[in-house]
């Protein structure tokens, strides 16, 4: 692993944690349950959420607590353990059953990852919703802890599918667009209504609309047919 001479970032921390995880599948910046999980590790039926931050703060503890009962394991990872915050934070983690991963981000060596506190197994966790939020794009689309707020979501997946179809068939109507379109909505009716609203509001990246009488026609944005 390349040794950095610059101040470590949260993305550097997350990369070290991802490299540490053995086996299974790793998803990053997963949107679900009203929050975004930095790292989701899946091995068989087991789901482990890991939140990363540059300090063991109350914000991090609150972020991790959101996933209790929604994943089998929950942990936090930081590069520092300050004495003034350490004892109370460790007591809180133990009380909540949240694990703690320490990443030594010394500039003199490659990151060293050690699991200080093992997370408690929640056998009755309701993981169905989090599982439904996982997709292949989350493995590579955005690095956990990235400074740009990038993440993959069902909404973005639908927008990408719309753009792909519009690029292939410029000028297609809403009815033609909906034919066979893969979307994240529970029904075609709700998808049709929402897509019409997105299009009218200019919220579908790379796509613009024109009105042809009563018809709504979809075109790639002028000069932009990239997916």
C-alpha positions in Angstrom: 0.0 0.0 0.0 1.3 3.5 -0.9 2.4 5.5 2.1 1.0 9.1 2.1 2.9 12.1 3.2 -0.2 14.3 3.5 -2.6 14.6 6.4 -4.9 11.5 6.3 -8.4 12.0 5.2 -11.6 10.1 6.1 -11.4 8.5 2.6 -7.9 7.2 3.5 -9.2 5.8 6.8 -12.1 4.1 5.0 -9.8 2.6 2.4 -7.7 1.0 5.2 -10.8 -0.5 6.8 -12.1 -1.8 3.4 -8.7 -3.5 2.8 -8.9 -5.0 6.3 -12.2 -6.7 5.7 -11.7 -10.3 4.7 -14.0 -12.1 2.3 -17.6 -11.1 1.7 -18.7 -8.1 -0.4 -18.1 -4.5 0.5 -20.5 -1.7 -0.4 -19.7 2.0 0.2 -21.8 5.1 0.9 -25.1 3.1 1.1 -28.2 5.3 1.3 -31.0 3.8 3.5 -33.0 4.1 6.7 -32.8 7.9 6.5 -29.0 7.9 6.6 -25.9 6.9 4.6 -23.7 4.1 5.8 -20.0 4.6 5.1 -19.3 0.8 4.7 -21.6 -2.2 4.5 -19.9 -5.6 4.6 -22.0 -8.6 3.6 -21.0 -12.2 4.1 -23.7 -14.7 3.4 -26.7 -13.6 5.4 -24.6 -11.4 7.8 -24.6 -7.6 7.4 -22.0 -5.4 9.2 -22.2 -1.6 9.1 -19.0 0.4 9.8 -19.1 4.2 10.2 -15.8 6.1 9.8 -14.7 9.4 11.1 -11.4 11.2 11.9 -12.4 11.4 15.6 -14.4 9.4 18.1 -17.1 12.1 18.3 -20.7 12.2 19.5 -21.7 12.7 15.9 -20.0 9.4 15.0 -21.6 7.5 17.9 -25.0 8.9 17.0 -24.5 7.9 13.3 -23.6 4.4 14.3 -26.5 4.1 16.7 -28.9 4.6 13.8 -28.0 1.2 12.5 -28.6 -0.8 15.7 -31.3 -3.3 15.0 -30.9 -2.8 11.2 -27.7 -4.7 10.8 -26.3 -7.8 12.5 -23.1 -5.9 13.5 -22.3 -2.2 13.9 -18.9 -0.7 14.4 -17.1 2.6 14.2 -13.6 3.3 12.9 -11.3 6.2 13.7 -7.5 6.9 13.5 -7.4 8.5 17.0 -8.3 7.7 20.5 -8.0 10.9 22.6 -7.9 10.2 26.4 -10.4 12.9 27.2 -13.0 11.3 25.0 -11.9 7.7 25.1 -13.3 6.4 28.4 -16.9 7.7 28.0 -16.9 6.8 24.3 -15.7 3.2 25.0 -18.3 2.8 27.8 -21.0 4.0 25.3 -19.8 1.6 22.6 -19.9 -1.3 25.1 -23.3 -0.4 26.3 -24.7 -0.2 22.8 -22.9 -3.3 21.5 -21.0 -1.2 18.9 -17.6 -2.3 17.9 -14.5 -0.1 17.6 -11.8 -0.3 14.9 -8.6 1.7 15.4 -6.6 2.6 12.4 -3.0 3.8 13.0 -2.6 6.4 10.3 1.1 7.2 11.0 2.8 8.9 8.1 5.8 6.8 8.7 4.1 3.5 7.8 1.2 2.0 6.0 -2.1 2.1 8.0 -2.4 -0.6 10.6 -6.0 -1.8 11.5 -6.9 -3.4 14.7 -10.3 -4.3 16.2 -10.3 -3.0 19.7 -13.9 -3.9 20.6 -15.8 -6.6 18.8 -19.4 -5.7 18.0 -22.2 -7.6 19.5 -24.2 -9.9 17.2 -27.9 -8.9 16.8 -29.5 -12.1 15.7 -33.0 -10.4 15.4 -31.9 -7.4 13.3 -34.4 -6.3 10.7 -32.0 -6.3 7.7 -34.5 -6.5 4.8 -34.6 -2.8 4.1 -30.8 -2.3 4.1 -30.4 -5.4 1.9 -32.9 -3.9 -0.6 -30.8 -0.7 -0.8 -27.6 -2.6 -1.9 -26.5 -2.6 -5.5 -23.4 -3.4 -7.5 -22.7 0.3 -8.2 -22.1 0.9 -4.5 -19.0 -1.3 -4.7 -17.1 1.1 -7.0 -19.1 4.3 -7.6 -17.9 6.3 -4.6 -15.2 5.8 -2.0 -16.5 5.7 1.6 -15.8 9.0 3.4 -15.3 10.9 0.2 -15.3 14.7 0.6 -17.7 15.3 -2.3 -20.8 13.7 -0.7 -21.0 11.2 -3.6 -23.2 8.1 -3.1 -25.3 5.8 -5.3 -29.0 5.6 -4.6 -32.1 3.9 -6.2 -33.1 7.4 -7.5 -29.7 7.7 -9.3 -30.1 4.2 -10.6 -33.5 5.1 -12.1 -32.1 8.3 -13.6 -29.3 6.4 -15.2 -31.7 3.8 -16.7 -33.8 6.7 -18.1 -30.8 8.4 -19.7 -29.7 5.1 -21.2 -33.0 4.6 -22.9 -33.3 8.2 -24.0 -29.8 8.1 -25.6 -30.9 5.0 -27.6 -34.3 6.4 -28.6 -34.3 10.2 -28.6 -37.7 11.7 -28.8 -39.6 8.7 -27.2 -42.8 9.5 -25.3 -43.4 9.0 -21.6 -45.4 5.8 -22.4 -42.6 4.5 -24.6 -40.0 5.4 -21.9 -42.0 3.5 -19.2 -42.2 0.3 -21.4 -39.7 -2.1 -19.7 -38.0 0.7 -17.7 -36.3 -0.6 -14.5 -37.1 1.7 -11.7 -37.1 1.7 -7.9 -40.8 2.5 -7.4 -43.4 0.1 -6.0 -45.7 0.5 -9.0 -45.6 1.8 -12.6 -48.2 4.4 -11.8 -46.1 6.0 -9.1 -43.0 5.8 -11.3 -44.8 7.5 -14.2 -46.1 10.3 -12.0 -42.7 10.9 -10.4 -40.7 10.8 -13.7 -43.1 13.3 -15.3 -42.4 15.6 -12.3 -38.6 15.1 -12.5 -38.7 15.8 -16.2 -40.8 19.0 -15.8 -38.4 20.2 -13.0 -35.2 19.4 -15.0 -34.1 16.9 -12.3 -33.1 14.0 -14.6 -29.3 14.5 -15.4 -28.6 14.5 -19.1 -32.3 14.5 -20.1 -34.6 17.3 -21.3 -38.2 17.3 -22.5 -40.2 18.9 -25.3 -43.9 19.0 -25.6 -45.5 17.7 -28.8 -49.1 18.6 -28.4 -50.3 16.5 -25.5 -47.3 14.3 -25.7 -44.1 14.6 -23.6 -41.0 13.7 -25.5 -37.7 12.9 -23.9 -34.3 13.9 -25.5 -30.7 13.8 -24.4 -29.5 17.2 -23.2 -28.0 19.1 -26.1 -24.4 18.0 -26.6 -24.6 15.4 -23.8 -25.3 11.8 -24.6 -23.0 10.3 -22.0 -24.4 7.8 -19.6 
